C-alpha cells in the first residue's frame, strides 16, 4: 500500500509540475502582456458591451482593417476575411495549411479519425470514398426520396397538429429533429424517430449535442493545459464530455451492429453499408459515421433556422417564393419534384442569401506548417493558427457592396436566373480542395423543407425584434431557439 501511495504521489506531483511548466511555456508563447487594443478588449471581454456575438466583434474589426485581416496576438491567431488570402490558404498553398494537431486534439475524443479531424492519407481516403458515393445519381435520388418521405410523414403532420392553436413551437428544435432523423436514415439506414408527433426525447441526439458543445468549448479555455488536466482528472466539463462521447459511441456502435445483423453490401443505399464493405476497423468506421452525422444534422438545421428568421424580416421575399412556386408547379398541391426545384431561382437565391449572412460554420482554422506570406502581405509564422471567417466575409463591403448587411436575395439573380458566386468569396461550403462534398444535398434538403412550410403555412416569429445570439458549438445554434406560431394556409 505504501508503494502505491508513494507512486500515486509522485505521479500526480510530476503531472502538476509538468502542467505548470507547460502552461508557463504556453503563456510565454502567447505574449499575454500584448498591449494592443484588440488583445486588451479580448482579455477583458469588454467587446460584450457592444456586441451580442464574438463573431460580430470580429466582423467589426475586419471591416475596419484595410487588408481584411487582423491579429489576436494573445491567441496566436491571424483572422482574415480577404478572398485572396482564403484562396491562398485553401488552394494555392493548401499543403501548408492542414487542420493541424492543435485542432485535432480539441475534437479528437469526439470525432476520432473522422474526415473533419484528420489530414494526409486518412483524409484523402475518406474524401475519395465519400466523393465516390455522394456523387452517385442513385445515392442522390435516394437522399431526395428520404427527405420527401420525412416531410410527408412527419414534418407536415407535426406542423398541422399545432396550426391555428396559438401554440408556440421552437422551429430550431423541429429542424434539428428533422435533420437528425434524415441523416441517420441516410447514413445508417436506421430511423431514430426524433420528429414523431410526440416529439420524444432522443438519447443519441441529446448526447450528440452535449459532445459537440463541450468539445467546442475546449477552444475557449485560456490554455489547452486547462482542459487536458480536467480530462486527466475526469472532472467538471471533461467528465460530462466523456460521458456524452461514451453514449454517442455506444449508440453508434449499436447502429453499426444492427446494420451488420441486417446485412450490408455496396448495393445498399445507406453510407454505412457502403463503407462497411471497405473498412473492417470498427472504431474507424464509427468515427467516420459520427463525422457524417455532425455534417448532415447541425449544419442543415442551423441554415434553416436562420432562413426563417430572415424571412420573417422580409415577408415580400416569402410572397415572391410562393408566386414562383405557383408558376413552376401550377395547381399541383403535392411536394415538388427534383426537377421543379431546380427551376425555382428565387428560392435558391433566398437560401444562398440567408447562408451568406448566417453560415452554419462561422469560421474555420488551419495551422501553418511553415513560414508563409499571405497575398495581402501578412506574415504567418510556422505553427500559427490562421482562420478564415465565413461569417465576417458575408458582411464585407469590399466583397458584397454597401448593402452587404441587408437580406437581398435579388443580388443572386440576373434576368431572373440564379448566378452562383466565387467560392473563395462565398465560403459557406468552404472552398478549394476541401470544398464540401455534401453541398448539393444540403441545399436540396434546405429548399425542400423551406418550400413545404412556405406553401402550406404562415409562420410568425413570436418576438419579431429577436436578434440571433449564438451558443458555443461547432455550428451556429441560436440561444433560446426560434419560437414561432404556425397558421395553416387556405388552399
N, C-alpha and C positions, 0 to 999 in steps of 0.2 A: 504494500500500500504506500509506503514511504517513497518507493521508487516512482510509482505512478504519480504521486503528488508532486514530487520534485520535477518529473518530466513535464507535467502539465504547467507548473510554474515557469519553467524555462521556455516552454513552447509559447505560452501567452506573453511572457516577457519579451521574447525575441520578436513576436508578432507586433507588439505595441511599439517597440523601439524602431523596428523596420518601417512600420507605418508612419511614425513621426518623421523619420528620415526621408521617406518618400514624399510625404506631404511638404516637407521643407524644400525639397528639390522642385516639387511642382509649383510651390508658391514663388520661389526664386525665378523659375522659368516664365511664369505668367506676369511678373513685374506688377504686383498689386499696388505699388506706390504710384503707378501711372497717374498723372495729374490732368490728363486731357478731359474735356467736358463730357465726352461720350462715356469714358470709363467711370468718372465720378457719378454720372447720372445712373449708370447701370448698377454700380456697387451700392448706391444709396436707395435704389428703387424709386427715385424721385420722378422717373418717367410716368409712373402710375397716376400722378396728379393730373396729367393732360391726356393720357391715352388709356383706352379700355384694354387693349391687347398689346403684347410685346411687338407683334408684327406691325402694328400701326406706328409704333415709335421707330422701328427700323425703317419703315417706309418714309416717314418724315425725314429721317437723316439721309436716306438715299436720294430723295427728291432734291434735297439741298446740295448734295455733292455734285461737283462739276463733272466728275468721271462716272458717277453712278456706283461708286464703290466706297465702303467705309471700313475702318479697323476698330475692332473691340479688343484692345491690347490685353486686357485682363483675362480674356478667354482664349487668347491666341487665335482669333477668328477674323478672317477677311470676308466681308459680305459684299456681294455685288448684285446689281440689277442691270448690268450692262450686257446687251445681247452679244456683243463681240467677245466679251470675256467668257460668257456662257458657251459659245461655240468653241472657243479655245479649250475650255475645260472638258467639254463633253464630246468633242470630235477631234479637233486638231491635235491636242495633247492628251487624248483620252488615257493612254497608258500611264501618264504621270499623275492622274487624279483618281485613284481607286477609292472604294469605300474606306479602306484603311482599318488597321487594328483597333484604334480607339472607338470607332463606330461599331465594329463587330463585337467588341467587348460589351457595349451597352445592351445590345439586343441578343447577344449570344445565347443566354439562358432560355430566351423565349423562342427565337427563330432558328437557333442552331445553325445548321449548314444550308438553310433555305436560300433561294435565289436572291433575296433582298439583303442578305447579310454576308455575302461572300464575293470574292474576286477570283481572277485567274481561271484555272481549268474547271473548277467546280461550277463557277458562274457560267462559263461557256457551254458546259454540258447541259445544264438546266435550261439555259437560254435556247439552245438548239432544239432540245426536246419540246419545250413549250411552244416555240415558233412552229415546229412541225405540226403540232396538234391544233393550236389556236387558229392557224391559217387554213385548216381543212374546212371545205364548204359544208361537209356533213356535220362537223362539230359546231360550226356557227349556226346552222339551222336548228340543231338540237338545242343550243343555248337559247335561241329565239323562241322555240316551242315551250321551253321551261318557263321563260319569262311570261309569256302569254297565259300559260296554264296557272301560274301563281296569281296573275292579275284577275283572271276569271273566277278561280275557285276560292280565293282568299281576300285579295285587296278590295275588290268591288263589293263583295258581301259585307265586309267589315265596315266600309265607309257608308253603305246603305243602312246598316244597323244603327248607326249613330246620327244619320242625317235627319235634320228637322227636329231634333230633340234638344237642341241647345246644349248638348254635351260637349265639354272641352276635350279634344283629342290631341295628344302630343304627336305631331306629324313626323318629327325626327325619330321617335321610337318606332312608329309604324314602318318608316323606311329602313331602319336598321333591322327590324324583324323580317321584312320582305327580302332584303338583300342577303341576309344570313340564310334564310330558307333556300333562296335561289342558288347561292354559291355552294351550299352543302350538297344540293341535288346535282349540280354541275360537276363539282369536284369529287364527291364520294359516291354519287348515285343513291344517296340516302336523304330522308326528309326529317329535319328536326321539329317541324310543325310550330315554329315560333309565332306565325301570323294567324293561327286559328282564332275563331271568333272570341274565345275566352281570354285571348292574349296571355297564354300560360307563361309561367316562369321558365326560362330556358337556361339550364345549368351551364352548358358549354358556352353560350353567348355571354353570360354574366362573367364566367371565368376568363373568357377571351378579352372582355372589356377591361377587367382588372389587370390582367397581364400586360395589355397594351399600354394602359395608363401609367402603371408603375415602372415599366421599362423605359418609357419616355421621360418620366420624372427623374431618372438617374442622371440625365443630362443637365438637370437644374442644380445638382449638388455642386458646392463650391470646389470640390475636388473628387476625382474618381475614387480616391482612397476612402472617402466617407462611405459611399455605398458598398465598396468592397469589404470594408471592416464589418459593416452591418450584415452583409451576406455571410461572411465568415462566422459571425456570432449568431446568425439567424435571428435577428431582432428587428422590430419595427416594420417599415415598409418592405424590407427584403424578406422577412418571414412571410408576410402576406403575399408577396410576389411569388415566392417559391411554392406556396400552397396553390395559387392560381395556375401557375405553369404546370404543376403536377396534375391538376384537374383537367386542364386543356389536353395535356399529353395522354392522360388516361382515357378521356373520351375520344380523342383522335385515334388512339390505338384500338379502341373498341370498334370504331367505324371501319378501320382497316381490316380487323378480324372478321367483321360482318361481311365485308366485300369479298374476303378470301373464301369464306364459307359458301357464299352465294355463287362464287365462280367469277373469274375475270379473264379477259383477253383483250388484245388490241382492237377487237371489233366492237367492244363496248364503247359507249359514248362518254362515260364519265372519265375525267382525267386520272383519277386514282387507278382505275383498271389498266389504263394505257401505260402509266408509269410503272405499275407493278410488273408488267411484262419485261421491263428492262432493269429494274432495281430490286435487289434481294435484301439489302441492308434496311431493316425495319425502321431504325431511328432516322436514317437519312430520308426515307420515304415519308415518315411523319413530318420531318422538318419542311420538306418541300410542300406538302399539302397545307400545312399551317400557314406558310407564306402566301399561298394562293387564297386561303380564306381571308387573310388580312387585306390583300389587294382587292378582292371582289366584294367584300362586305362593307368595310368602313368608308371607302372612297365614294362608292355609288350613293350610299346613304347621306354622306356629307354634301355631295353635289346636289342631290335632290332637295335637301333641307334649305340650302342657300337659294336655289332656284325659286322655290315657292315663297320664300321671304321677299326676294326681289320682285317677284310677280305681284305681290300684294302692294308694292310701292308704285307699280305702273300697270293699272288694270287695262289700259289700252293695248298693251302687248298681249295680254290674255285674249282680248277680243280679236286681235289680228290672227292669233293662232287658231281660234275657233273658226274664223272666216276661211282661213287656208284649209282647214280640215274639211269643211263642207265642200269647198271647191274640188279637193282631191278625191274625197270619198263619196260625195253626193249624199243620198239619203240612207246610205248603209249605216246601220246602228251598231254593227259588230266592231271588234277591235281591228285596227289597220293591219294590212299585210306588210311584209318587209319592204316590198317594192313601193307601196304607198307612202311609207315613212320616208323613203329616200327622196320623194318628191316634195316633202314639206320643208322648204328652205327657211321659212320664218321660224318654225320650231327649232330647227338645227341652229340657227343664228342665236336664238334666245338661250339655248342650253350652253353654247360656247361662250356667250357673253357673261352668263352667270358664273361659269367656271373661271373666266378671266379675273373677275373681281373677288371670287371666293374659291380658290383652288383647294381641293381636299387635302393635298400635301402642300403646306405653305412655304417650306424651304427645304433644301437638300444639301448636305455637306459631303465634301470629299477631303482627302488628306494628301498634300503634295509629297510625292516620293523624293523629288529633287528640287533644288532651287529653280525658280521659274519667274518669268516676267509676263504679266497679262497684257493684252493689246492696249489697255489704257495706261500702261506704264507702271502698274502696281507690282512691286517685288514680292514674290511669295517664297519665303524661306522653306527649306526642306522640313517636312513634318508639320507644316502649318495647316490648320483647318481652313478650307476655302468653301464658302457657302454661296450658292446662287439662290435668290429669293423670289420664288414664283409669285407670292402674294404682292410684294412690292412692285414687281415687273408689270403687273396688271394695272398699276396706279402711277406709272411714269409718263409725264407729258411728252418726253422725248420719244417714247415708243408709240403711244396711242393718241397723242394730241391733247389740247387743253381741256377737252371734255372727258378725260380718262376716268374720272371718278363717277361718271354717270352710267346708269344701266341703259345702254342703247344698242339693242340687237341689230338695228339697221346698219351699224358700222360694218357688219359682216356681209351685207348684201350689195351686189352690183347688178342693176337691172333685174332685181328680184331673185337673183341666184346667189346661193351661198358661196363665198370665196374664202378658203382657209388661209390662215396666217403663217408666216415663217415660224417653224417650231422653235427657233432659238430666241424668238421674242415672245412666243406663246408657249411657255414651258410647263403647262398644266400636266401634260403627259410625258414630261421630261423631253429629252431630245438626243440626237446623236446615236451612239452605239447602244445606249441603254434605254432607248425610247420604249414606252410601254407597249407590250405585245397585246394587252387586253383592251387597248384604246377603243377600237370599233365596237367591241362587245359591251363595254361600259356605256358608251354613247347610246347604243341601241336600247339598253335597259333603262337609262335615264329618260330617253324620249318616249318609250312605250308607257312607262309609269306616269310621266307628266301628262301625256295625251289622254290616258284613261281617266285621270282625275279631272282635267280641264273640260273634257267633253261631257262628263257625267255629273259634275258637282261644282258648286260655288264654294270657294274656300276663303274664310275670313280669319285673318290673324287676330287673335284676341287683343294683343297690345300693338296697335299699328306703329307706335313710336319705339318699339323694341329694336335695339341695335345689337347685332350678334356679338357676344363675348364668348371667347373660346376657352375650353378646359385644356389642361396639359394632356397631350396624347400624340400618337404617331400620325393621326389625321385630325382635321379640324372638326371638333364636336362642339356644338353650341350649348353653353351652360343653360340649364333650365329647359332645353328642348325648344320646340316650336309649337306652342299651344294654339289650336285653331278650332273654329266651329264650322261644321260641314252642313251644306244645304244641297238637296238633290235638285238638279236642273230639270225643267219640264222638257219632255221630248218634242 
